[in-house]
Amino acid sequence: MDKIEAIKKLLADLDMPVAQQSDLCALTILAMGGIKGEDNFSDATNEWIRIHDVIAFVNANYNVSYAENSRETFRKQAMHHFRNAALIEDNGKATNSPNYRYRLTNEFLAVLREVTELDCGVGEEGAALTSFLKRHQSLTEIYASKKVMQKMPVKINNQDFSFSPGSHNRLQKAIIEDFAPRFAPGSECLYVGDTIKKDMIKNESKLKDLGFEITLHDKMPDVVLYREDKDWIYFIEAVDSVGPMDPERIKDISKMTEKVKSGKIFVTAFLYFSKFKKFSEQLAWETEVWIADMPDHMIHLNGDKFLGPR
């Protein structure tokens, strides 16, 4: 096994993400360790170097030809992730300074010096690698835990779910937790999607019982609630950047629900009043507006239905 493959094996042993087990990443480690084709891994060093130096080194010693303008690629694909994984460190200078440098950490240098091409990775004892893995969480675990931490827990129909991060899902969470108890008490969520998992909740049997005719081409509203005591269905669009309850959207939903006998309520939800103002001219009459940062109030775009003294 050649040196590039040996380093890729080492990166796999360190549980680096697959994208950071590439030839470019392996070459970066070799350059930062000052290891040429004929050198032993035990001779690795950790001098301070620039990305420019990394590119020059691999071009001169590993029969590759990276252009000088590929520095950003090295930074994003290798340096950024290696620093997060404690494989390398920087010298603390401003990133736009001509004196900004990287080097292998002393801990990882010890791991690199254990690598043997014959064993296709770290030698049998692997003491430095074992110590490194004990002291540092793998980058794959770090990135996975960040995703878990960013997820937004939400209780839907008395079951625990998690929305992916993002403003659209933050609004959907508010609809479930703040709108529904106030304006659809006791309702059941028949449909809600997620930006990653499209159909998080989809009670197809209940929807069909109510008269829905759903095809693969139909785009469900973001949230569908059903209030059994009133026999009302709430069609709710969570608007972050597109998709309010405009006349065309009402037409699409009405076509999908031609056989539905339940009362239909069309709601456009926004996180902030400023978002509502941006879309206000597009909203259809005979619909409702709910704004998450004013959760106790609604705006009724439906003529004289609510006209009169309170």
N, C-alpha and C positions, 0 to 999 in steps of 0.2 A: 504493500500500500504506500502511495506517495504521501508527501507531507500535507498536501491539501486535503486528501481523504482522511488522513489521521486527525487533522484539526476538526473536520466536519464530524468525525466520530466523537471527538472530545466535546464538541458543542452539543451533540445529542445526549451524551452522558450527563452534561450539565442541565439537561431538560430545557434547553433554549427553544423558543418557538421555531417551527419548521422554517419560517422565512429567514431566521437568523442562523440557519445551518447551510447556507449557500456558499458557493465558491468565493464570492466577493467577501463574505464575512470571514471565511477561513484565511483568505489572503491578507485581510486586515490584521488578523492575529499574528500571522507569520511576519508581516512587516513590523508590527509593533514589538515583536520579540527579536527583531533583527536576524531572523533565521533564513539563510539562503538554502538553495537546493542541496548543497553538500554538507551543511552544518548539522550538528546533533541538537536535538531539542534541549539537552542538558546545558547547552551553551547560550540559551535564551537570555536576553537582557530586557531592561525596561527603561530605556532612555526617553526623555521627553521629545515628542515629534509632532509635526503638523500633518493634516490630511494630505497636503501637497507631498510631504515626504513619504507617506504611505503609498500614494499612487506611483511616485517615482521608483520606489523600492520594488513593488510587485512587477512593474513594467520591465525593470532591468533584470529581475531574477526569476520570473515565473512565466515568461513567454506569453504575456498578455499585453494589451495596449489600451489602457483606460485613458480617456482624454482628461485634460486638466479641468474641464468644465463638469466632470462627473463628481466633483468634491461633495456636492449636496447629496448625491446618491449615497456616497460612503457615510456621510453624516447621518442621514435618515435611516439607512438600512443596517448600519453596523454600529457606529459610535454611540448613537442615542440609546440603543438597546443594551449595548455592552456596559455602558455606564450605569444603567438601571440595574443590571445584574451584578455589579461590583467587579466586573472583569477589568475595567479601566477606570481611570480618574482623570480629571483635568486640573490645570494649575491655578484655577480660580480667576484668571484674567477675564476681561470682557470678551465675549465671543467674537466681536468684530476687531479685536486687537491683533496686530501682526505677531504678538508674542504669545498668543493662545496656543496651548499645547495639550496633548494627551500622553498618557503612558499606562502600561499594564500595572495593576495594583500588585503589591508585593505578594499578597496571598495567591493571586492568580498566576503570577510568575512562577511560584513554587509548583503549582499544578502543571503548568506548561512544561516545566523541566522534567516532569515525570513521563511525558508522552514518549512512546516508542513506536516507530513505524512497524516494527515486526509484530507487535501485539495489536496493531490497528487501533491504538488509543493509549490510554494510561497503562503503565506497567502493573504487574500483579499486585504489588503492595498498595499503590494508589493512596498513600497516607495523606498527601496534600489535598487530593481530590475529596477524600472522605471528610477531612476537616473542613474544607470549603463548603461542601454540601450541608454539613451540620450547622455551620455558622450563617449560611445564607439561604433564604427562600429562593426557589428556582424562579426564573423570569416568567415561565408559563404559569406558575402558581400565582405570582404577583399580579399578572395581567388578568387572570381569571378572577381573583379576589376583588380586584377593582371593579370588574363588571358586575359581580354579585353585590358589592357595596353600593354601586350606582343604581341598581334596580330599585323600583319603588313598590313596596308591599301594598297590596290592596285586598280588601275582603269583598268578594262578589258572591251573592247568594249564600252567604255564611260559609264560604270556602276561601282559603288563602291563596292568592296569586301574586305575581310580581310583574309589573310593567317594566319594559326597557326604558332607559333614560331618554329624556327629550321633552320638549315643551308640549307636543301633541299628546303624549301619554300623561303628562302632568295634568293636562286639562281633562282627559278622560277619567283619571283618578278623582278629580274634583267633582265630575258629573256623578260618579258612583257614590262618593262619600258625602257630598254636600248638596247637590241638586236633588237627588232621588229622595232622601229623607224629608226634604222640605216640600217638594212639589209632586212627588210620586211616592208617597208613603206606602210601605208594604208591597212595593212593586218587585217583580222578578226581572233580572237581566236576562234577556233572551239572546242577545248578541252584543259582543264587544270584541274588537280586534286589538292587536298590538303591532307596533311598527316592525317587529321582527316575526312574531307568530301571528299571522293574519287573523285567524279565527280562534282566538283564545277561548271565548264562550260562543257556542252556536247550538242552540236548542232546536234542532231541525224539526223534531217531531211536534213540539209545541207550536212552532212557526207554521207548520203545515196544517195543524189543527185549527189555527186561527184564520187560515185561508191564504197564506203566503204562497206565491208561485215563484220559486227562486231558481234561476238557471245559472250556469257557469259565467254568463256574461253580465249578470246583475251585480251592481256594486251596492252592498248593504250600507245603510247609514252607519256612522261610527259606533253609535250605541242605540240599542233597541230595548226599551223597558215595557213591561206589561203590568198594568194595575188591574187585578182581577175584580176587586169590589166595585170598580166603576166601569169595567170592561173598556179601558182606555189603553191604547198603544202610543208610546212616545218614540218618535223618530228623532234622533239627536245627532246633529253634525258638530263635531269638535273642530272649530276652525282656528288654525294657527297661521296658515299662509294661503290656503285655497279651500273651496268647497262649502260656501254657505248655503242655506236653504233659499235658493233663488227659484224663480218660476220653472226653469228647466229641471231642476233637481226635484221639485215637487211633482212634476209630471212623471219623471222616472219612477219615483217611489209609488205614486198612485197607480201606475201601470203594473208594478210588481205586486200590488196589494188590492187589485180590482175585486177579489172575492172576499176580502176581509170585511167583516160586518162591525167590528169593534170601532169605537171612536178613535180618530187619528189626531194626534197632536204633533205638530212639526216645530222643532226647537233648533235654533242655532246657538251654540255655546262659544264663548270667548273667554280667554284668561283675563284680559284687561279691557277697560272702556275704550282705550285708544284703538284697540283692534276692532272693536265694534264700529267705531266711527269710520275706520278705513273701508269696511264692507257694507255700511248701512244702506247705500244706494242700490246694492244688489239684492237685498233681502225681499222675499216675496211677502205680499199681504196675506193675512190669515195665518201668520206664523208667530212664534214666540222667540224671544231673545233672553238668554241667561248669561250673566257675566260673573266669572268665578270670584273676582275680588269684591263683588257686591252680592254675596250669595243669598241674601234674604229677599231680593227683589227680582222682578221680571219686567221685561218690556213687551207689551202686547201690540202687535201690528195687525189688529183685527177689528177695526171700525168700532161699532157701537156695542159690541158684545159685553164690554166691561164699563160702559158709560153709565154714569149715575153717581149719586152720593154714596159714600162708604158707610 
